[in-house]
């Protein structure tokens, strides 16, 4: 599943335990509408470093997995849902222009005549 939008906030990496670290990002979808949506997405383990090259207001597409788990605690059984990212890509106009220019220049080199 893919979510696209504008980065609203990038958190610091949190070391939860020796074997688990996470970093959260909030993405703003439907930014040009009266009712934008703010969605928290979690990057874990080695994926936390994927956010190092991004900043607030960058337009991005994030590939996620929907994760759910049950917890039986003092308040009884509870269900927790997490959006866990495994890939992020920039949608900035500069990046799109660079990709188009690269495609044009590579196409010229691959022509058989």
C-alpha positions in Angstrom: 0.0 0.0 0.0 1.3 3.5 -0.8 0.6 6.8 0.9 1.5 10.1 -0.8 1.7 13.5 0.7 3.8 16.1 2.4 6.1 15.5 5.3 4.7 17.3 8.3 7.1 16.1 11.0 10.1 13.7 11.4 10.9 12.4 14.8 14.2 11.3 16.3 15.2 7.6 16.3 14.0 6.0 19.6 15.9 3.0 20.9 13.1 0.9 22.6 15.4 -2.0 23.5 18.7 -3.6 22.5 17.0 -5.3 19.5 14.4 -2.7 18.5 14.5 0.9 17.4 12.0 3.1 15.6 11.5 6.5 14.1 8.1 8.1 13.4 7.1 10.5 10.7 3.8 12.3 10.2 2.7 12.8 6.6 0.0 15.3 5.6 -2.2 14.0 2.8 -4.8 15.9 0.8 -2.8 19.1 1.7 -4.8 21.3 -0.7 -8.2 20.5 0.7 -10.1 21.9 3.6 -9.7 18.7 5.5 -6.1 17.4 5.2 -5.3 14.1 7.0 -2.3 13.7 9.3 -1.0 10.1 9.3 1.7 8.7 11.6 4.0 6.2 9.9 6.7 4.2 11.7 10.1 3.2 10.4 11.8 0.4 12.3 15.3 -1.1 12.6 17.5 -0.4 9.6 14.7 1.5 7.9 15.0 4.4 10.4 18.0 5.8 8.3 15.7 6.1 5.2 14.5 9.4 6.7 17.9 11.0 7.0 17.8 12.6 3.5 14.3 14.0 3.9 13.0 17.2 5.6 9.7 18.8 6.5 7.5 19.8 3.5 9.1 17.3 1.1 6.5 15.7 -1.1 6.9 11.9 -0.8 5.4 8.5 -1.5 5.7 5.9 1.3 5.2 2.2 0.9 3.7 0.7 4.0 2.6 -2.5 5.6 -0.5 -2.5 7.9 0.4 -4.2 11.2 -2.0 -5.1 14.0 -1.6 -6.9 17.3 -3.6 -7.7 20.4 -2.4 -6.8 23.9 -4.1 -8.2 27.1 -3.3 -5.8 29.9 -4.9 -4.2 33.0 -7.6 -2.6 30.8 -8.5 -5.9 29.1 -7.8 -6.9 25.6 -6.8 -4.0 23.3 -5.9 -3.9 19.6 -3.1 -1.8 18.3 -2.6 -0.9 14.6 0.7 0.4 13.1 1.5 1.7 9.6 5.1 0.4 9.1 7.1 1.8 6.3 9.6 -0.1 4.2 10.3 2.4 1.3 10.1 6.1 0.8 10.6 8.1 -2.4 10.7 11.8 -3.2 8.0 13.4 -5.4 9.6 16.8 -5.6 9.4 18.6 -8.9 13.2 18.8 -9.0 13.5 15.0 -8.7 10.9 14.4 -11.4 12.7 16.8 -13.8 16.0 15.0 -13.1 14.5 11.6 -13.8 13.0 12.9 -17.0 16.3 14.4 -18.1 18.1 11.1 -17.3 15.6 9.1 -19.2 16.0 11.3 -22.3 19.8 11.2 -22.2 19.8 7.4 -21.7 17.4 6.8 -24.5 19.8 8.6 -26.9 22.6 6.2 -26.0 20.5 3.0 -26.4 19.4 3.7 -30.0 20.7 1.0 -32.4 21.2 3.5 -35.3 
